[in-house]
Amino acid sequence: MQITAGYDIVYDCPRPTPMILLLSPHPSRDADLAAPHAIAFDPPIPSERYLDSFGNVCTRLLAPPGLLSISCRMEVRDSGEPDRLMPEAKQLPVEALPADTLVHLLGSRYCDTDRMSDRAWALFGDGPRGWALVQAICDYAHARIAFNYQDADATRTASEGERDRRGVCRDYAHLAVTLCRCMNIPARYCTGFLGDMGTPPPYGVMDFAAWFEVYLEDGWHTFDARNNTPRIGRILIARGRDATDVAIATTFGPCRLAGFTVITDEVATEVAKADLPAALPG
């Protein structure tokens, strides 16, 4: 399948404001892009691309005073296959985990393992391990939190989401990631595009999505506590410890979000099968 994805974001800055954007597809999806990814700025401004310590593509810029429009369109080839299920995947003991996964056992800004450890062991200490444990955690987070965009809170931690029982996709992911870490399963937070392909209507307003990955015996596996079912068409943007590491924009000064639109649509079958040019505009 072929997916059209993109965004139109507008910031209003009272003064020149440094920014770091995480809006580019993750390098693992580079081979699936119909053309090199490019971000357009209006007014045109210079920018610098670099990889952060988690391997995400970051864009560094200095936003001018006033309105700055940030936009992109991309065509992404996708297998159309749902998230892989590996129910037999086992959990490794901490001493056998690869060293580079250990950071994803630790607490972080929104994943307050120190506050959740006793709760996690009370809930899951006597249950199964491995894949079944992660699924039980997803089931719990999915049932515990009621989804509502009006309940979004950029400062809510995992323990607060569990207490308040409300939130958005990042709150589901933070709670599940935290509970997995408490149960000695490395877990990392993910953000990207996730359309409604393969799901029944009605459809909500499109936004960036949050899910997570856990490390089991044979590598990293995708889970989604918000939807709690395999989905198709995920386009990864970034991975990190939590939402702090993968914010779509980190601004070093005051600014106002003045416009926000996200697009993720499957290209119609007849278009997808047409003879497309070798390079499409980004």
ABEGO torsion letter per residue (X at the ends): XBBBBEBBBBBBBABBBBBBBBABBBAAAAAABABBBBBBBOBBBBBBBBBBAAGBBBBBBBBBBEBBBBBBBBBBBBAGBBBBBBAABBBBBAAABBAAAAAAABBBAABBAAAAAAAAAAAAAABBBEAAAAAAAAAAAAAABBBBAAABBAABBAAAAAAAGBEBAAAAAAAAAAAAAAAGBBBBBBBEBBBABGBBOBBBBBBBBBBBBBBBAAEBBBBBAAAGBBBBGBBBABBBABAAAABABBBBEBBBBABBBBBBBBBBAAAAABBBBABBBX
